Amino acid sequence: MDNEINLDKLLKQVEQADLMQLMNAASYEEDEDKKKVLEALFTYALDKRQEKIINEKDFVR
């Protein structure tokens, strides 16, 4: 249960993170495994922001 709470906290922080900062961190990371994690976090944050915009009442599809 504690791990789930910690993961939720982490993901909330990622959602609020600066997208450019995440992308830059991924771009300049030399360790391939860390780079993949940073890219995944960037994608997650971007997806959450897009989801929020798409779900707005005035969004036109």
Backbone as a chain_set.jsonl record, in Angstrom:
{"seq": "MDNEINLDKLLKQVEQADLMQLMNAASYEEDEDKKKVLEALFTYALDKRQEKIINEKDFVR", "coords": {"N": [[0.819, -1.195, 0.0], [1.932, 1.269, 0.787], [3.825, 1.615, -1.221], [2.195, 2.063, -3.41], [1.037, 4.497, -2.738], [3.31, 6.115, -2.724], [4.012, 5.941, -5.409], [1.81, 7.193, -6.567], [2.211, 9.788, -5.583], [4.627, 10.4, -6.833], [3.858, 10.332, -9.546], [2.027, 12.436, -9.594], [3.754, 14.566, -9.135], [5.255, 14.417, -11.458], [3.301, 15.001, -13.355], [3.011, 17.703, -12.914], [5.414, 18.717, -13.577], [7.853, 20.625, -15.418], [7.655, 20.408, -18.827], [9.629, 20.892, -20.765], [11.913, 20.765, -19.234], [11.907, 18.084, -18.47], [12.197, 16.889, -21.008], [14.66, 17.932, -21.812], [16.297, 16.834, -19.847], [16.09, 14.147, -20.513], [17.185, 14.213, -23.068], [19.868, 14.876, -22.655], [20.797, 12.889, -21.046], [23.099, 10.345, -20.456], [23.091, 7.68, -19.696], [21.437, 4.973, -20.909], [19.251, 3.531, -19.818], [18.244, 5.269, -17.846], [17.604, 7.362, -19.506], [15.472, 6.28, -20.976], [13.569, 6.048, -18.946], [13.19, 8.744, -18.251], [12.172, 9.686, -20.678], [9.798, 8.235, -20.752], [8.507, 9.329, -18.53], [8.209, 11.953, -19.423], [6.461, 11.515, -21.59], [4.25, 10.519, -20.202], [3.524, 12.787, -18.649], [2.915, 14.599, -20.691], [0.796, 13.249, -21.962], [-1.134, 13.321, -19.901], [-1.639, 16.065, -19.748], [-2.654, 16.561, -22.297], [-4.913, 14.948, -22.201], [-6.426, 16.293, -20.285], [-7.011, 18.68, -21.655], [-8.446, 17.696, -23.863], [-10.691, 16.722, -22.588], [-12.016, 18.991, -21.861], [-14.915, 21.033, -21.911], [-15.283, 22.767, -24.102], [-13.684, 21.766, -26.081], [-13.091, 20.953, -29.422], [-13.596, 18.299, -31.542]], "CA": [[0.0, 0.0, 0.0], [2.813, 2.438, 0.824], [4.43, 1.777, -2.539], [1.18, 2.64, -4.285], [0.919, 5.901, -2.355], [4.518, 6.779, -3.198], [3.918, 6.028, -6.862], [0.832, 8.241, -6.851], [2.875, 11.068, -5.322], [5.611, 10.597, -7.899], [3.167, 10.648, -10.795], [1.474, 13.792, -9.448], [4.87, 15.486, -9.329], [5.605, 14.374, -12.876], [2.245, 15.719, -14.074], [3.195, 19.135, -12.707], [6.782, 19.072, -13.952], [8.078, 21.392, -16.64], [7.876, 19.455, -19.918], [10.93, 21.152, -21.394], [12.937, 20.279, -18.312], [11.925, 16.624, -18.61], [12.743, 16.54, -22.321], [16.091, 18.239, -21.791], [16.955, 15.83, -19.005], [16.164, 12.916, -21.309], [18.079, 14.438, -24.211], [21.27, 14.943, -22.246], [21.15, 11.738, -20.204], [23.985, 9.409, -21.144], [22.701, 6.319, -19.331], [20.28, 4.619, -21.739], [18.11, 3.136, -18.983], [17.693, 6.495, -17.259], [17.022, 8.116, -20.622], [14.167, 5.678, -21.264], [12.663, 6.411, -17.849], [12.871, 10.165, -18.407], [11.289, 9.802, -21.845], [8.487, 7.711, -20.347], [7.908, 10.329, -17.643], [7.807, 13.057, -20.297], [5.278, 11.069, -22.323], [3.157, 10.451, -19.23], [3.113, 14.149, -18.321], [2.295, 15.157, -21.886], [-0.503, 12.574, -22.12], [-2.068, 13.829, -18.888], [-2.031, 17.427, -20.128], [-3.515, 16.451, -23.468], [-6.178, 14.374, -21.73], [-7.151, 17.369, -19.608], [-7.5, 19.593, -22.692], [-9.46, 16.987, -24.652], [-11.896, 16.553, -21.774], [-12.673, 20.271, -21.619], [-16.226, 21.144, -22.548], [-15.21, 23.516, -25.357], [-12.769, 21.132, -27.029], [-13.751, 20.516, -30.652], [-12.909, 17.152, -32.158]], "C": [[0.865, 1.262, 0.0], [3.465, 2.691, -0.529], [3.467, 2.434, -3.509], [1.026, 4.132, -4.005], [2.127, 6.682, -2.861], [4.499, 6.938, -4.713], [2.93, 7.118, -7.261], [1.44, 9.628, -6.648], [3.867, 11.397, -6.439], [4.926, 11.021, -9.194], [2.517, 12.031, -10.743], [2.569, 14.834, -9.668], [5.262, 15.559, -10.798], [4.572, 15.146, -13.695], [2.447, 17.227, -14.003], [4.575, 19.625, -13.142], [6.8, 19.878, -15.248], [8.439, 20.414, -17.761], [9.233, 19.652, -20.59], [12.067, 20.631, -20.521], [13.046, 18.75, -18.399], [12.56, 16.204, -19.934], [14.243, 16.814, -22.375], [16.862, 17.216, -20.968], [17.121, 14.526, -19.776], [17.174, 13.063, -22.442], [19.552, 14.362, -23.828], [21.715, 13.778, -21.363], [21.981, 10.747, -21.012], [23.623, 7.95, -20.868], [21.399, 5.978, -20.063], [19.05, 4.233, -20.922], [17.441, 4.356, -18.355], [17.007, 7.338, -18.33], [15.623, 7.591, -20.952], [13.141, 6.037, -20.193], [12.239, 7.87, -17.988], [11.945, 10.396, -19.601], [9.882, 9.311, -21.514], [7.769, 8.706, -19.428], [7.429, 11.539, -18.443], [6.508, 12.703, -21.024], [4.06, 11.011, -21.407], [2.621, 11.856, -18.928], [2.393, 14.796, -19.504], [0.909, 14.553, -22.109], [-1.537, 13.118, -21.141], [-2.54, 15.236, -19.241], [-2.956, 17.412, -21.339], [-4.893, 15.918, -23.083], [-7.046, 15.448, -21.076], [-7.764, 18.33, -20.634], [-8.625, 18.946, -23.493], [-10.771, 16.865, -23.887], [-12.596, 17.87, -21.436], [-13.946, 20.362, -22.457], [-16.142, 21.783, -23.939], [-14.29, 22.891, -26.399], [-13.553, 20.6, -28.228], [-12.93, 19.396, -31.265], [-13.062, 17.174, -33.645]], "O": [[0.561, 2.219, -0.711], [3.638, 3.84, -0.937], [3.865, 3.259, -4.331], [0.899, 4.933, -4.931], [1.979, 7.791, -3.373], [4.928, 7.967, -5.236], [3.188, 7.881, -8.192], [1.211, 10.534, -7.449], [3.929, 12.528, -6.921], [5.365, 11.961, -9.857], [2.466, 12.722, -11.76], [2.339, 15.86, -10.309], [5.564, 16.634, -11.317], [4.931, 15.865, -14.627], [2.091, 17.946, -14.937], [4.862, 20.821, -13.077], [5.875, 19.808, -16.057], [9.42, 19.678, -17.653], [9.903, 18.681, -20.942], [13.064, 20.116, -21.028], [14.146, 18.199, -18.402], [13.364, 15.273, -19.975], [15.006, 16.016, -22.921], [17.95, 16.787, -21.353], [18.166, 13.879, -19.699], [17.93, 12.136, -22.733], [20.377, 13.849, -24.584], [22.882, 13.697, -20.979], [21.603, 10.361, -22.118], [23.828, 7.085, -21.72], [20.377, 6.63, -19.85], [17.927, 4.574, -21.295], [16.214, 4.457, -18.337], [15.966, 7.948, -18.087], [14.701, 8.374, -21.18], [11.979, 6.301, -20.503], [11.058, 8.191, -17.857], [11.032, 11.218, -19.528], [8.893, 9.905, -21.946], [6.558, 8.897, -19.543], [6.361, 12.085, -18.166], [5.572, 13.501, -21.062], [2.964, 11.411, -21.799], [1.411, 12.083, -18.951], [1.375, 15.464, -19.325], [-0.042, 15.273, -22.41], [-2.687, 13.35, -21.514], [-3.712, 15.563, -19.053], [-3.928, 18.165, -21.395], [-5.912, 16.39, -23.586], [-8.257, 15.498, -21.295], [-8.914, 18.742, -20.486], [-9.642, 19.584, -23.768], [-11.846, 16.902, -24.487], [-13.648, 17.867, -20.799], [-14.023, 19.83, -23.564], [-16.859, 21.373, -24.851], [-14.135, 23.437, -27.491], [-14.547, 19.892, -28.071], [-11.725, 19.532, -31.479], [-12.551, 16.289, -34.331]]}, "num_chains": 1, "name": "protein.A"}
